[in-house]
Amino acid sequence: MLKKVLFTLVLIVSSFSIYAQNLQLHFDPRHALHGDKISEKNYFTATFEMFKPDKWGSTFMFVDLDFNQSRGNIGTAYMEIARDIKLGKSPIMAHVEFNGGVGNAENFGFSIANAYMAGASYSTMIGKANIGTYLVYKYNAFAKVSNDVQWTVTWGVDLLNNKVRICGFLDVWTQDKKATLGDGHSGKHVVLLTEPQFWYNLTPNLALGSEIEISNNFLKRKDKAYINPTIAAKWNF
């Protein structure tokens, strides 16, 4: 079953490849930094990313494939797809989003709980920087559903005659403690995840850089904050 789902995700990526903006390959040394607390090994992650504006709004999507199983096999596939929809001439747009994925660990498969979001978004230019934000209701489809709120900020700016690009996002959302920490816990906790990226463009197509994942209440130890930088290459289509 897991193989079929992974194959389906690969087909989805292939269907978007005509419009894909970039393909990234990250080396993630999180085991070297934190040991078995959050990962049993260092691994590579491939990211397929696409952004496509049109007269009705814009679509953004990415797929992450983590090569974190034995012999470098894919262990996790995760996808996000979001749509901003214009509302007449208003600067505020409607925002809808889906997140979800699958994984494999110690010879058993698992699902990353789907999340469904709906709300409002806004984007603007501040100098040379493009800034976007959205606030949404978030339906976390855990075994026991968690009804939550998420706020996101995105940014991107090109510097030094487009030789350097700084971009990334910051997500802050709530979710039930019981859904993620288990029985015996009540109330909500706040999850923070931000991933700033820094790229140096060797050519118009090839860039080298890093993504720095900073999180709290997100990884295995839900009560801990972690910083996980990568060493990365990106090909812009």
N, C-alpha and C positions, 0 to 999 in steps of 0.2 A: 504493500500500500504506500509506504513512504517513498519508494522509488518512483511510483506512478505520479505522486504529488510533485516530487522534485522535477520529473520530466515535464510536467505541465508548467511549472514555473519557468523552466528553461525555454519552453515554447512561447510563453508570454514575453520573456525578454527578447527573443528573436523577432517577434512580431513588432516590437517597438524599435528595433535596431536601426531602421531607416531614419528615424528622427532623433536617435540618441545623441546627446551632446558629448558625453565622455564615458570612458572606461577607465576605472582606477584599479590598481593593485597595491594593497597595503600589507606590509609585514608588521604583525602585532606581537611585541615581546612581553605581553602581560604576565606570562608565567615567570619570566626572568625577574620582573619587577615585584610580583606579589606572591609567587609560588602557587600552591594548590588552592589558595583562598578563593580565587575566581576562575582559574583555568589550569588544566593539567598539562598544557603545553603551549609553546609559542606557535603561531599559525599565520597563514596568509588569508586575506579577505579580498575577493573581487567584487567591485561595485559597478553596476550598470546604472547610469543616471540620465534622465531626460527631462527637459523643460521645453514646452511648446505653447507659445501664446497664439491666440486666434481672435477673431472679431467678437466672440462670445465670452472670452475670458482667457484662462490658461490652464494647462495640465502639467503637473509635476509628478514624476514617479522615479523610484529607484528599487533595485533588487540587490541585496547583499548575499553572497555565498561564502560561508566560512569553511575553509579547508582544515578542519580541526580534528579529524578522525585519523585512525591509523593509516600509514602510507600516504598521508595527505589527501584522503578522500573528503568529500563534502559532508559536513556534519550538521550544518544549519543553513536554511534558506529563508530569508525574510524580505517582505515586500511592503512598500508604502505607495499609495497612489492618491493624489489629491487634485481636486478641481475647484478653481475659483470661477464664479459665474457673475458676469456683469449684471447690475440691477439698474437698467436705464443709464442715465448720466451720473448716477451717484458714485462718489469715490469709494464707497463701501461696497464690497462684493460678498455674495454668499459663498461659503466654503464648505465642501463636503470631502471626507477622507476615509480611506480604509487602510488598516494595518493588519498584518498577519503573517504567519510563517509556519514552518515545520522544522523538526530537528531529529537527530539520532544520537543516543548516548548509551554506551555499554550494552549494545545490541538490542535496544528497544527504542521505538519511535515515540515522539511526542509532538504536540501542537503548541505553537505560541498563540496564546489566546487572541482571537480577533478583537480589534477595536474599531468602532464606528463613530465618526465625528461629524457634527454639523454645527455651523455658526456663521460668524462674519469675519471678513478679512479686509486689510487695508495695506497698500504699499505706496511708497513715495521715494523721491530722490533727495538726499541730503548731500549737497556738493556732488562728488563723483560716486557716492555710495548709494546703492539700492537697498532700502530697508523695507521689510514686510513684517506684518504681524497678524495673528488671528486668535480669536477667543471662541472656544467651541464647547458644546456639551459632548461628553465622551462616554460611550457605552462599552465598558470592558466586559467581554463575554467569557469571564471565568466560570468555573463550575457553579459558583454562586455569583451572580451578576453584580458588578460594581458600577453605579451611576456616578459619573465624575465630571470634572471640568479640566480643560487644558488651555494653557496660554503658550503661544509660540512666537518667537522673534527670529527672523532670518536676515542675513546681511551679505553683501558682496561688493567689493571695490577693487578696481585695477589701478596700480600705482607704477611709477617709474617707467612711463611710456609702455604700459601693459606688460612689463617684464615680471611684475609681482602681482599676484592675486590673493586677497584675503577674503574668506567667505565662511559661512557656517550657519548654525542655528542654536537656539536655546529653547528647550521644552521644560515647562513646569506643569505637572498634573497631579491630581489626587487619585487615590484608589483605596479600597477597603483593606485594612490590615489583615482581616480574616482571610481574604481571598489570596493574599500573597504570603502571609506569615503562618497561616493555619489557625485551627480552632484554639480558643483561649485568648485571642486578640480581638479587640473591638475598636471602632472608630476609624478614622482616616489617617493615612500618612501622605506626605508630599514627596513626590519624586522629582528630582532635577536631573536633566541630561543636556549637556551642551557639547558640541563638536566643532570647534573652530578649525579651519584648514588654512594652511600657508603654502603657497605654490610659487616656484620660480619657473618661468616659461623659457625653456632652452630654445624652443622653436614655437611657431604658432600652434603646433599640434602636440608637442611633447613637453610635459612639466614634471618637475620633481619637487617633493615637499613632504608635508606631514599633516596628519589629522590628530588632534588631541582630544580624546574622549574624557570628559570630566563628569562624574555622576555621583549622586547620593540617593540611597534607598532604591537602587536599580539592579545591582548585580547580586551574586549569591548571598553576600552578607547585606541584608536589606537596611541595616542600621549603620552602614559604613559609607564613606566617600572614597572614591578612587580616581586616579589620574592615569590614563593609558595612552601614551603617544604612539604613533606609527611612523614607519619609514615608507614613503609611497611614491609611485609614479602614476601619471595620468596622461591618457591620449585623448585629445579633443578632436571630435569628428567635424 
